[in-house]
Every structure is written in C-alpha cells, then in structure tokens.
Amino acid sequence: MFVRVPGDVTVTEGEDASFDCQLRTPPARPTQSVPPLPVSVSWYKDDDQIPADDDDFKQSFDGENARLFISGTYLDDAGVYTCSARTSDGRQEANVTATLVVNGQLITRLTRLSSARCDQLSNVKCNVKN
C-alpha cells in the first residue's frame, strides 16, 4: 500500500519537522478495473493517536500523499511516529514508522502557552503570565 515511506528525522529544537508518505490505493477488486477503495490515514506518536485537530501537529492527506508537519519542535516531540493507512472496507491496513530525534535545550509545551520569568536564587521563584 505504501509506495514511499517516511525516513527518520533529526532536528534542533525549534526547527520544523515533517514526515511524508505516498500510498497506492488498492483496487476494490484486483481482477477488474474498478476505482480504488477510499483509504483513511491516521498518525500516531509512541502508539498514541494524534488527533486530526491537534494544534501542534498538522496532518494532510490528499488520497495519495500523507503528511505530518510539526512546527517548532520541542524535546518532548521526539519519539516514534507511525502512519497507519486502512481501506474503507477494512480488508487492508498498512503501517510505517519513523523516528524523530530533537536535539537542544529542554523547553516544555507550557512555554508555548505562557511566558515565564524566573529569578535565579537558591529558592527559585517563577512568575507565570498567561
């Protein structure tokens, strides 16, 4: 089912990353020239499905090319990503995986939502502003 599979990606924290796949949709009946079956694509990170409406992971699929785009990576984006394709009749399913390695300083997703200012004292105090 997969014609092109995603490769492993290594980025520096803050850089964008993407995984791209190309699928060849199988015909409904191999012996006849009928239109191919519709295929659905899902993406997973470390076996957890990534919701299609997730703001941190943009997914696209045009019936042939599937893409997962991660804008401004963080260390916690590192992991194993899986593209799972399934025909509408459920008879065929294929999965491919690739690894994302993110090098850099630890910046958590919390900093995406707020800016933090910390005083460097023996007892660290942080003021978080939303």
C-alpha positions as CSV (number, residue, x, y, z in Angstrom):
1,M,0.0,0.0,0.0
2,F,2.9,2.4,0.7
3,V,4.9,3.5,-2.3
4,R,7.1,5.9,-0.3
5,V,7.7,5.7,3.4
6,P,8.9,8.4,5.8
7,G,12.6,8.5,6.9
8,D,14.0,9.2,10.3
9,V,14.4,12.9,11.0
10,T,16.8,14.7,13.3
11,V,16.3,18.4,14.1
12,T,17.4,21.0,16.5
13,E,14.8,22.1,19.0
14,G,12.7,24.9,17.5
15,E,13.1,23.7,13.9
16,D,10.2,22.3,11.9
17,A,9.9,18.6,11.1
18,S,7.8,16.6,8.8
19,F,7.0,13.0,7.8
20,D,5.8,12.3,4.3
21,C,4.3,9.1,2.8
22,Q,2.9,8.2,-0.6
23,L,0.2,5.5,-0.9
24,R,-1.1,3.5,-3.8
25,T,-4.7,2.7,-3.1
26,P,-5.6,-0.9,-4.0
27,P,-8.4,-1.5,-6.4
28,A,-11.7,-2.8,-4.9
29,R,-11.4,-6.0,-6.9
30,P,-7.9,-6.8,-8.2
31,T,-9.2,-8.6,-11.3
32,Q,-11.3,-5.7,-12.5
33,S,-10.5,-2.2,-13.5
34,V,-12.7,-0.5,-10.9
35,P,-11.9,2.7,-8.9
36,P,-9.7,2.2,-5.9
37,L,-11.1,1.9,-2.5
38,P,-11.1,5.0,-0.3
39,V,-8.3,5.0,2.3
40,S,-8.1,6.7,5.7
41,V,-4.8,7.7,7.3
42,S,-4.1,8.2,11.0
43,W,-0.9,9.3,12.6
44,Y,0.5,8.1,16.0
45,K,3.2,9.2,18.3
46,D,4.6,6.4,20.5
47,D,1.4,4.4,19.9
48,D,-0.9,7.3,20.9
49,Q,-3.1,8.6,18.1
50,I,-2.6,12.2,17.2
51,P,-6.0,13.9,16.9
52,A,-6.6,15.4,13.5
53,D,-7.3,18.8,15.1
54,D,-4.2,18.9,17.2
55,D,-2.6,22.4,17.0
56,D,0.9,21.1,17.4
57,F,0.7,18.5,14.6
58,K,-0.7,19.4,11.2
59,Q,-2.0,16.4,9.2
60,S,-2.9,16.3,5.5
61,F,-3.9,13.6,3.1
62,D,-5.0,14.1,-0.5
63,G,-5.8,10.4,-1.2
64,E,-2.3,9.6,-2.3
65,N,0.2,11.7,-0.2
66,A,0.0,11.8,3.6
67,R,2.0,14.3,5.6
68,L,2.5,15.1,9.3
69,F,4.1,18.5,10.0
70,I,5.4,19.6,13.4
71,S,6.0,23.3,13.6
72,G,8.8,24.5,16.0
73,T,9.7,21.2,17.7
74,Y,10.3,20.6,21.4
75,L,12.3,17.9,23.1
76,D,9.1,16.1,24.0
77,D,8.2,15.8,20.3
78,A,11.0,13.2,20.0
79,G,9.7,9.7,19.5
80,V,8.4,7.1,17.1
81,Y,5.8,8.2,14.6
82,T,3.5,5.8,12.8
83,C,1.4,6.4,9.7
84,S,-1.4,3.9,9.5
85,A,-3.5,3.5,6.3
86,R,-6.7,1.5,6.1
87,T,-9.0,0.8,3.2
88,S,-12.7,1.7,3.7
89,D,-13.7,-1.9,3.7
90,G,-11.2,-2.7,6.4
91,R,-9.6,-5.5,4.5
92,Q,-6.2,-3.9,4.1
93,E,-4.2,-2.0,6.6
94,A,-0.5,-1.0,6.5
95,N,1.7,0.9,9.0
96,V,5.1,2.5,8.6
97,T,7.2,4.1,11.3
98,A,9.9,6.7,11.5
99,T,11.8,8.3,14.4
100,L,12.1,11.9,15.3
101,V,15.2,13.0,17.2
102,V,15.2,16.5,18.7
103,N,18.4,18.0,19.9
104,G,18.5,21.1,22.1
105,Q,17.5,22.6,25.4
106,L,14.5,21.5,27.3
107,I,11.6,23.7,26.6
108,T,8.2,22.3,27.5
109,R,4.9,22.9,25.8
110,L,3.9,25.0,28.8
111,T,6.1,27.8,27.4
112,R,4.1,27.8,24.3
113,L,1.1,28.8,26.3
114,S,2.7,31.3,28.6
115,S,5.9,33.3,29.2
116,A,7.8,32.5,32.3
117,R,10.2,34.7,34.2
118,C,12.3,33.0,36.9
119,D,14.5,34.7,39.5
120,Q,17.8,32.8,39.8
121,L,18.1,32.4,43.6
122,S,18.8,29.5,45.8
123,N,15.0,29.1,46.1
124,V,13.8,29.6,42.5
125,K,10.6,31.5,42.2
126,C,8.7,31.6,38.9
127,N,6.0,34.0,37.8
128,V,3.9,32.6,35.0
129,K,1.9,35.1,33.0
130,N,-0.9,33.8,30.7
